[in-house]
Amino acid sequence: MDTAAYRFDEGNLYEGDAPLSCAGRAGASGSSGASRVAPNPYGRDAWARPQGAGSRSARSAGSKTAQGASPQRRPSRGSARAFAASAAVPGVVRAMLGGLARTGRAARGRRIGRRRWHLWSVLSVAALSIFVLVAIFQMANLYVEGLGLTGPGIASPTADTAPAAAGADEADDPASTPRDEWRGGHLPFLYQTDPQYRDAPYAGTTVREAGCGPTSLAMVYIALTGKTDKDPAAMAAFSEAGGYVEGGLTAWRLMTDGAAELGLSSHEVPADAGRLAAELAEGHPVICSVRPGDFTDTGHFLVVAGVADNGELVIHDPNSPANSARTWDVQRVLAQCANLWAFEWV
């Protein structure tokens, strides 16, 4: 059979423009052509369009016959299985997505746990670092106080002649309170740079250079005892004779053991405004060992005589008439103190 001359339409086989129906070929008679009728193996919907313009009428006639004679096509088994598979896909997808979501939540929980652990680790390291830095700072401060110029036990010999606060006008020859005005109950102004005392030897140098400690103790001694036998030069000699000079510096022991030899009782006072005010209210003058700041570049001794009407401190600085001529904020002074001693007459 020349397949190029045949076509399929609605389950019938066509030769040219005429169908090979139950009557056989076009123009033939009898039923011998019945075997020539072939069903369309592609189903009702698999139409083959006619080739050429001359076949339009035959196609139209064949279509009308097929629409009335062909049964409705039912889906094949393969199509049913594909449909069932397509219906099951959403459930499978939902199961897969649910598993992925649970896996994601678990992973996210692990990540959050790791982040929290990392955060606590960072905070712990930071806290430990701060603690170590504070400890190092405190140890360094104790070392400086123990071996340096302002530590517990000694004061700087050169600090006594260090410049006072910036802008202070220092007299070339400061005048101390005259000896005939010394009396008990009144703290005199005595200066280590006073020409009467400044050249007296002390601690390998002079009172001018290193005599702030003896000069401060001399002011307290005079105020509490009313005696006049210990001016700055005499107190410097007493300090050296008693062994209260160490390495060219005035030892803090002069304010305790040395004061006891002079008949004075002393005790340390914390750097607290309330405690300081209470000691002064009891009539106990206070000697301060101060660190570098408003009064010195290295270390220094000075006397707190009392509280002024404005609530500030009255200072007797043995190295500065200018510092002694003004009042000072309590906290500003206490912030610079390395130690304080309160004195009374026994």
KOLFI-863140 format. One record per residue (C-alpha): x, y, z; residue number from 1; residue in one letter. Coordinates in steps of 0.001 Angstrom, whole numbers, plus 500000, padded with zeros to 6 digits. Each point is the difference from the previous one (the first is absolute). Layout:
<atoms>
+--------+--------+--------+-----+------+
:      u :      v :      w : pos : code :
+--------+--------+--------+-----+------+
:      X :      Y :      Z : NUM :    A :
...
+--------+--------+--------+-----+------+
</atoms>
This chain:
<atoms>
+--------+--------+--------+-----+------+
:      u :      v :      w : pos : code :
+--------+--------+--------+-----+------+
: 500000 : 500000 : 500000 :   1 :    M :
: 501294 : 503420 : 499119 :   2 :    D :
: 499845 : 501579 : 503476 :   3 :    T :
: 500404 : 503451 : 498590 :   4 :    A :
: 496517 : 499690 : 498439 :   5 :    A :
: 498250 : 499121 : 503257 :   6 :    Y :
: 499036 : 501905 : 503099 :   7 :    R :
: 498118 : 499401 : 503255 :   8 :    F :
: 496920 : 501842 : 501192 :   9 :    D :
: 497586 : 499130 : 502836 :  10 :    E :
: 501113 : 496385 : 500025 :  11 :    G :
: 499606 : 499508 : 496206 :  12 :    N :
: 502629 : 499489 : 497353 :  13 :    L :
: 499839 : 502264 : 496993 :  14 :    Y :
: 501471 : 499582 : 496531 :  15 :    E :
: 500382 : 503378 : 498426 :  16 :    G :
: 496785 : 501902 : 500696 :  17 :    D :
: 497684 : 496952 : 500225 :  18 :    A :
: 499792 : 497824 : 503124 :  19 :    P :
: 500476 : 496274 : 499853 :  20 :    L :
: 496713 : 499208 : 501789 :  21 :    S :
: 498101 : 496745 : 500262 :  22 :    C :
: 499139 : 500269 : 496255 :  23 :    A :
: 503705 : 499687 : 499103 :  24 :    G :
: 501867 : 502286 : 497657 :  25 :    R :
: 498282 : 502867 : 498341 :  26 :    A :
: 497963 : 498774 : 497053 :  27 :    G :
: 500230 : 496259 : 501018 :  28 :    A :
: 497060 : 497802 : 501043 :  29 :    S :
: 499594 : 497151 : 502420 :  30 :    G :
: 501223 : 499365 : 503470 :  31 :    S :
: 503488 : 498934 : 499121 :  32 :    S :
: 501218 : 503447 : 501036 :  33 :    G :
: 498941 : 499463 : 503596 :  34 :    A :
: 503372 : 498581 : 500836 :  35 :    S :
: 501527 : 503137 : 498620 :  36 :    R :
: 498490 : 502123 : 502793 :  37 :    V :
: 502655 : 500773 : 502681 :  38 :    A :
: 499262 : 501654 : 503350 :  39 :    P :
: 502097 : 502959 : 501025 :  40 :    N :
: 502543 : 498633 : 502521 :  41 :    P :
: 500586 : 503463 : 501499 :  42 :    Y :
: 496463 : 500427 : 501276 :  43 :    G :
: 497249 : 502406 : 499188 :  44 :    R :
: 502018 : 503139 : 500741 :  45 :    D :
: 502884 : 499077 : 497711 :  46 :    A :
: 498711 : 501616 : 496860 :  47 :    W :
: 502164 : 500290 : 496922 :  48 :    A :
: 499365 : 503148 : 498092 :  49 :    R :
: 499334 : 499475 : 496249 :  50 :    P :
: 502796 : 500855 : 497642 :  51 :    Q :
: 499033 : 502513 : 497353 :  52 :    G :
: 496979 : 502157 : 499358 :  53 :    A :
: 498066 : 497290 : 498147 :  54 :    G :
: 499441 : 497938 : 503132 :  55 :    S :
: 498031 : 502528 : 502043 :  56 :    R :
: 496593 : 498577 : 499065 :  57 :    S :
: 500994 : 496414 : 500727 :  58 :    A :
: 501514 : 501038 : 503325 :  59 :    R :
: 496876 : 501837 : 500921 :  60 :    S :
: 497795 : 497067 : 499113 :  61 :    A :
: 502215 : 497543 : 501814 :  62 :    G :
: 500038 : 502195 : 503124 :  63 :    S :
: 496229 : 500153 : 500129 :  64 :    K :
: 499729 : 496210 : 499665 :  65 :    T :
: 502621 : 499421 : 502722 :  66 :    A :
: 498372 : 502396 : 502442 :  67 :    Q :
: 496786 : 498040 : 499847 :  68 :    G :
: 501452 : 496484 : 499868 :  69 :    A :
: 503156 : 499917 : 502151 :  70 :    S :
: 499673 : 499146 : 503732 :  71 :    P :
: 501416 : 502271 : 502778 :  72 :    Q :
: 503678 : 499263 : 500727 :  73 :    R :
: 500812 : 498713 : 503466 :  74 :    R :
: 503376 : 500680 : 501596 :  75 :    P :
: 502607 : 497307 : 499698 :  76 :    S :
: 501600 : 498185 : 502924 :  77 :    R :
: 503160 : 502027 : 499590 :  78 :    G :
: 498016 : 503219 : 500175 :  79 :    S :
: 498258 : 498798 : 503191 :  80 :    A :
: 503284 : 499181 : 501633 :  81 :    R :
: 501425 : 503396 : 499014 :  82 :    A :
: 496954 : 501714 : 501524 :  83 :    F :
: 500344 : 498025 : 503220 :  84 :    A :
: 503686 : 500884 : 500144 :  85 :    A :
: 499236 : 503668 : 499402 :  86 :    S :
: 497387 : 499925 : 502786 :  87 :    A :
: 502539 : 498465 : 502378 :  88 :    A :
: 502695 : 502584 : 499235 :  89 :    V :
: 498665 : 502734 : 502330 :  90 :    P :
: 500053 : 497583 : 502958 :  91 :    G :
: 503564 : 498955 : 499230 :  92 :    V :
: 501041 : 503607 : 499532 :  93 :    V :
: 498347 : 500955 : 503278 :  94 :    R :
: 501820 : 497180 : 501753 :  95 :    A :
: 503304 : 501046 : 498459 :  96 :    M :
: 499432 : 503649 : 500886 :  97 :    L :
: 499041 : 499036 : 503544 :  98 :    G :
: 503189 : 497991 : 500366 :  99 :    G :
: 502038 : 502871 : 498623 : 100 :    L :
: 498280 : 502423 : 502391 : 101 :    A :
: 500730 : 497755 : 502992 : 102 :    R :
: 503594 : 499613 : 498875 : 103 :    T :
: 500263 : 503784 : 499580 : 104 :    G :
: 498566 : 500607 : 503462 : 105 :    R :
: 502421 : 497530 : 501544 : 106 :    A :
: 502939 : 501590 : 498158 : 107 :    A :
: 498788 : 503443 : 501005 : 108 :    R :
: 499784 : 498860 : 503622 : 109 :    G :
: 503551 : 498704 : 499817 : 110 :    R :
: 501150 : 503280 : 498494 : 111 :    R :
: 498219 : 501980 : 502714 : 112 :    I :
: 501584 : 497769 : 502643 : 113 :    G :
: 503408 : 500562 : 498473 : 114 :    R :
: 499387 : 503768 : 499877 : 115 :    R :
: 498981 : 500058 : 503666 : 116 :    R :
: 503041 : 497978 : 500973 : 117 :    W :
: 502195 : 502340 : 497966 : 118 :    H :
: 498392 : 503058 : 501647 : 119 :    L :
: 500564 : 498635 : 503501 : 120 :    W :
: 503598 : 499166 : 499081 : 121 :    S :
: 500628 : 503548 : 498778 : 122 :    V :
: 498404 : 501511 : 503114 : 123 :    L :
: 502035 : 497733 : 502277 : 124 :    S :
: 503252 : 500895 : 498258 : 125 :    V :
: 499147 : 503715 : 500166 : 126 :    A :
: 499200 : 499798 : 503731 : 127 :    A :
: 503205 : 498084 : 500687 : 128 :    L :
: 502023 : 502530 : 497998 : 129 :    S :
: 498513 : 502899 : 501965 : 130 :    I :
: 500738 : 498216 : 503278 : 131 :    F :
: 503597 : 499347 : 498973 : 132 :    V :
: 500501 : 503623 : 498905 : 133 :    L :
: 498585 : 501321 : 503274 : 134 :    V :
: 502194 : 497595 : 501967 : 135 :    A :
: 503097 : 501070 : 498062 : 136 :    I :
: 499141 : 503656 : 500546 : 137 :    F :
: 499532 : 499468 : 503741 : 138 :    Q :
: 503248 : 498062 : 500280 : 139 :    M :
: 501846 : 502698 : 498095 : 140 :    A :
: 498510 : 502651 : 502253 : 141 :    N :
: 501057 : 498067 : 503102 : 142 :    L :
: 503472 : 499584 : 498548 : 143 :    Y :
: 500286 : 503719 : 499344 : 144 :    V :
: 498764 : 500779 : 503487 : 145 :    E :
: 502411 : 497516 : 501554 : 146 :    G :
: 503102 : 500954 : 498016 : 147 :    L :
: 499178 : 503260 : 498310 : 148 :    G :
: 500157 : 503522 : 501235 : 149 :    L :
: 496493 : 500119 : 501395 : 150 :    T :
: 499640 : 496533 : 501430 : 151 :    G :
: 499274 : 498865 : 503521 : 152 :    P :
: 503120 : 500850 : 501904 : 153 :    G :
: 501671 : 502813 : 498079 : 154 :    I :
: 499351 : 503286 : 498280 : 155 :    A :
: 501973 : 501706 : 497275 : 156 :    S :
: 502754 : 502394 : 501054 : 157 :    P :
: 499765 : 501932 : 496768 : 158 :    T :
: 496223 : 500239 : 500035 : 159 :    A :
: 500155 : 502576 : 502759 : 160 :    D :
: 501410 : 502579 : 497597 : 161 :    T :
: 497788 : 499033 : 497054 : 162 :    A :
: 497929 : 502851 : 498564 : 163 :    P :
: 496583 : 500508 : 501493 : 164 :    A :
: 496812 : 500096 : 497892 : 165 :    A :
: 500402 : 501768 : 496681 : 166 :    A :
: 499719 : 503744 : 500307 : 167 :    G :
: 500813 : 500110 : 503710 : 168 :    A :
: 502188 : 502938 : 501012 : 169 :    D :
: 502773 : 498843 : 502309 : 170 :    E :
: 501906 : 502510 : 502091 : 171 :    A :
: 503757 : 499906 : 499648 : 172 :    D :
: 500392 : 500015 : 503782 : 173 :    D :
: 496738 : 498789 : 501547 : 174 :    P :
: 499527 : 501091 : 503571 : 175 :    A :
: 498904 : 497453 : 502575 : 176 :    S :
: 497894 : 500889 : 503043 : 177 :    T :
: 502399 : 501733 : 502439 : 178 :    P :
: 501160 : 497878 : 502901 : 179 :    R :
: 498556 : 502399 : 502569 : 180 :    D :
: 496533 : 499289 : 498590 : 181 :    E :
: 500247 : 496242 : 500391 : 182 :    W :
: 497554 : 498687 : 502572 : 183 :    R :
: 497916 : 496976 : 500718 : 184 :    G :
: 496716 : 499682 : 498158 : 185 :    G :
: 501192 : 501987 : 496982 : 186 :    H :
: 501699 : 498353 : 497066 : 187 :    L :
: 502795 : 502301 : 498738 : 188 :    P :
: 501045 : 500416 : 496359 : 189 :    F :
: 503524 : 498630 : 499629 : 190 :    L :
: 501832 : 499771 : 496682 : 191 :    Y :
: 502984 : 497847 : 499193 : 192 :    Q :
: 501138 : 502714 : 497568 : 193 :    T :
: 500086 : 502609 : 502762 : 194 :    D :
: 503563 : 501425 : 500160 : 195 :    P :
: 500068 : 499160 : 503718 : 196 :    Q :
: 499820 : 496249 : 499327 : 197 :    Y :
: 500569 : 499236 : 496336 : 198 :    R :
: 503761 : 499456 : 500138 : 199 :    D :
: 499957 : 497629 : 502988 : 200 :    A :
: 501382 : 496578 : 498994 : 201 :    P :
: 497552 : 497145 : 499601 : 202 :    Y :
: 499985 : 496607 : 498299 : 203 :    A :
: 503204 : 500645 : 498108 : 204 :    G :
: 498770 : 503357 : 498739 : 205 :    T :
: 498185 : 502917 : 501700 : 206 :    T :
: 496667 : 500750 : 501637 : 207 :    V :
: 499131 : 502061 : 496946 : 208 :    R :
: 500355 : 496942 : 497766 : 209 :    E :
: 498773 : 497215 : 502245 : 210 :    A :
: 498467 : 501455 : 503154 : 211 :    G :
: 496246 : 499879 : 499338 : 212 :    C :
: 499485 : 497127 : 502463 : 213 :    G :
: 501831 : 501527 : 502975 : 214 :    P :
: 498495 : 503431 : 499268 : 215 :    T :
: 496445 : 498567 : 499973 : 216 :    S :
: 500600 : 498126 : 503263 : 217 :    L :
: 501469 : 503151 : 501559 : 218 :    A :
: 496740 : 501909 : 499299 : 219 :    M :
: 497922 : 497246 : 501623 : 220 :    V :
: 502359 : 499702 : 502968 : 221 :    Y :
: 499814 : 503722 : 500738 : 222 :    I :
: 496183 : 500137 : 499687 : 223 :    A :
: 499408 : 497012 : 502320 : 224 :    L :
: 502691 : 500584 : 502640 : 225 :    T :
: 500474 : 503780 : 499897 : 226 :    G :
: 503754 : 499387 : 500143 : 227 :    K :
: 502453 : 501954 : 497862 : 228 :    T :
: 503077 : 497784 : 500143 : 229 :    D :
: 499415 : 498228 : 496685 : 230 :    K :
: 500130 : 502264 : 496986 : 231 :    D :
: 500462 : 498439 : 496549 : 232 :    P :
: 503776 : 499827 : 500304 : 233 :    A :
: 499842 : 498440 : 503476 : 234 :    A :
: 497349 : 497496 : 498912 : 235 :    M :
: 502147 : 499031 : 497006 : 236 :    A :
: 502904 : 499293 : 502347 : 237 :    A :
: 497671 : 497937 : 502226 : 238 :    F :
: 498858 : 497960 : 496976 : 239 :    S :
: 503552 : 499204 : 498935 : 240 :    E :
: 501113 : 499174 : 503531 : 241 :    A :
: 497027 : 497651 : 500493 : 242 :    G :
: 500667 : 498069 : 496781 : 243 :    G :
: 496919 : 501255 : 498185 : 244 :    Y :
: 501925 : 500719 : 496805 : 245 :    V :
: 500309 : 497114 : 497568 : 246 :    E :
: 501947 : 500313 : 496776 : 247 :    G :
: 499894 : 503787 : 500092 : 248 :    G :
: 496242 : 500012 : 500593 : 249 :    L :
: 497730 : 500654 : 502969 : 250 :    T :
: 498495 : 496741 : 501249 : 251 :    A :
: 496342 : 499830 : 500870 : 252 :    W :
: 501100 : 498668 : 503400 : 253 :    R :
: 500773 : 503568 : 500963 : 254 :    L :
: 496239 : 500602 : 500151 : 255 :    M :
: 499420 : 497065 : 502351 : 256 :    T :
: 503083 : 498919 : 501946 : 257 :    D :
: 501646 : 503405 : 499762 : 258 :    G :
: 496812 : 501755 : 501155 : 259 :    A :
: 499760 : 497625 : 502965 : 260 :    A :
: 503535 : 500982 : 501067 : 261 :    E :
: 498824 : 503587 : 500047 : 262 :    L :
: 497042 : 499160 : 502239 : 263 :    G :
: 497420 : 499985 : 497230 : 264 :    L :
: 497503 : 497283 : 499166 : 265 :    S :
: 499212 : 499380 : 496348 : 266 :    S :
: 497846 : 497640 : 498019 : 267 :    H :
: 499271 : 499515 : 496347 : 268 :    E :
: 496811 : 501435 : 498513 : 269 :    V :
: 498271 : 498697 : 496873 : 270 :    P :
: 499585 : 502332 : 497049 : 271 :    A :
: 496392 : 500681 : 500921 : 272 :    D :
: 498463 : 503460 : 500259 : 273 :    A :
: 497865 : 499087 : 503021 : 274 :    G :
: 502872 : 498483 : 501959 : 275 :    R :
: 502263 : 502904 : 499157 : 276 :    L :
: 497389 : 502545 : 501131 : 277 :    A :
: 499475 : 498072 : 503248 : 278 :    A :
: 503727 : 500015 : 500803 : 279 :    E :
: 500263 : 503710 : 499306 : 280 :    L :
: 496907 : 500684 : 502121 : 281 :    A :
: 501733 : 498223 : 502904 : 282 :    E :
: 502932 : 502395 : 499655 : 283 :    G :
: 502290 : 497413 : 498411 : 284 :    H :
: 502173 : 501481 : 497243 : 285 :    P :
: 500611 : 497616 : 497109 : 286 :    V :
: 503229 : 499509 : 498036 : 287 :    I :
: 499566 : 498698 : 496446 : 288 :    C :
: 502496 : 498280 : 497760 : 289 :    S :
: 498891 : 501023 : 496518 : 290 :    V :
: 500764 : 498591 : 496588 : 291 :    R :
: 500806 : 502036 : 496881 : 292 :    P :
: 497263 : 502494 : 499291 : 293 :    G :
: 499183 : 503517 : 501153 : 294 :    D :
: 502691 : 500115 : 502677 : 295 :    F :
: 502980 : 498157 : 498522 : 296 :    T :
: 501456 : 498287 : 496978 : 297 :    D :
: 501180 : 496975 : 501982 : 298 :    T :
: 499035 : 499795 : 503702 : 299 :    G :
: 499427 : 502381 : 502886 : 300 :    H :
: 498867 : 500463 : 503633 : 301 :    F :
: 497551 : 502725 : 501032 : 302 :    L :
: 497612 : 500780 : 502890 : 303 :    V :
: 496207 : 500281 : 499961 : 304 :    V :
: 499257 : 502555 : 502703 : 305 :    A :
: 496201 : 500152 : 499893 : 306 :    G :
: 496842 : 500723 : 498032 : 307 :    V :
: 499236 : 503505 : 498701 : 308 :    A :
: 496605 : 501696 : 500101 : 309 :    D :
: 499403 : 498993 : 496383 : 310 :    N :
: 500430 : 496320 : 500907 : 311 :    G :
: 503399 : 499653 : 498347 : 312 :    E :
: 503269 : 498996 : 501635 : 313 :    L :
: 502579 : 502362 : 501467 : 314 :    V :
: 503431 : 498763 : 498894 : 315 :    I :
: 503407 : 500834 : 501452 : 316 :    H :
: 502389 : 499086 : 497203 : 317 :    D :
: 503620 : 500232 : 501281 : 318 :    P :
: 501214 : 500647 : 496451 : 319 :    N :
: 497403 : 502464 : 498719 : 320 :    S :
: 498592 : 503182 : 501538 : 321 :    P :
: 497635 : 500198 : 497007 : 322 :    A :
: 498471 : 496595 : 500719 : 323 :    N :
: 499743 : 500966 : 503661 : 324 :    S :
: 498211 : 503249 : 499190 : 325 :    A :
: 496939 : 498368 : 498419 : 326 :    R :
: 497489 : 497312 : 500912 : 327 :    T :
: 499721 : 496640 : 498263 : 328 :    W :
: 497172 : 497684 : 499024 : 329 :    D :
: 499906 : 496993 : 502331 : 330 :    V :
: 499680 : 497353 : 497323 : 331 :    Q :
: 502669 : 501581 : 497874 : 332 :    R :
: 502492 : 499759 : 502866 : 333 :    V :
: 498987 : 496501 : 501098 : 334 :    L :
: 500338 : 498717 : 496445 : 335 :    A :
: 503706 : 500873 : 500128 : 336 :    Q :
: 500728 : 498529 : 503434 : 337 :    C :
: 502156 : 496906 : 500352 : 338 :    A :
: 499531 : 499959 : 503791 : 339 :    N :
: 498694 : 502166 : 502840 : 340 :    L :
: 500853 : 500194 : 503715 : 341 :    W :
: 497980 : 501760 : 502730 : 342 :    A :
: 501890 : 501275 : 503066 : 343 :    F :
: 499139 : 500835 : 503567 : 344 :    E :
: 501882 : 500887 : 503151 : 345 :    W :
: 500293 : 497179 : 502526 : 346 :    V :
+--------+--------+--------+-----+------+
</atoms>
